[in-house]
Amino acid sequence: ADYVDVVPFYLKVPAAFHLGGHEHHVPPEKARRLWELAAAECQAAHGRVHGVSHWRRVERNGLWLAQHTGADPRVVRLFAAFHDSQRRNDDEDPLHGSRAARYLDAMRIRLDCLDEAQFELLIEACAAHSDGERHSHPTIGTCWDADRLDLWRVGIEPDPRYLSTPAARELARLDRAGLDRRLGAAVPLRAA
């Protein structure tokens, strides 16, 4: 597979994958630059709770879910990189999602791998991802679910009542090890 290599300690995931017979991808060099940009801009990028390793698990979760929900994998992949990119710390930061949306809006020209509709989905997904709501749009719901399925990292079991998609609610029935076994086989997630 073609893997995105960002920084040695980052994890690797495929730059492209097949969904419904069509390749949906962010070009590998573009993906690498965007992940580097997100990490460089984030004060908490190397944090234990909301750092890059969390972003990669959100990407893994989201790409697996996208295969079952019909979500747009380009939006899911970029949501993973940017949803927590404007956090100021690993603690309380209730405005980080809206800051991420404003940041993305300001750098719209650099996200030329998305069309206007995809970009608007990304903005909406980032802006409200930590509000605890569910969303009926498959792409936004998948983004939020991908993030919430990683609550195990802070000792919280994902609650199906706060998940938007049936696929995520099914995954929430698994313990953390079961989730990693199920998703680790579907979308490669390996240490560099």
Summary of the structure (lengths in Angstrom):
residues: 192
radius of gyration: 14.9
end to end distance: 14.0
largest distance: 41.8
contacts: 605
relative contact order: 0.16
helix: 54%
strand: 7%
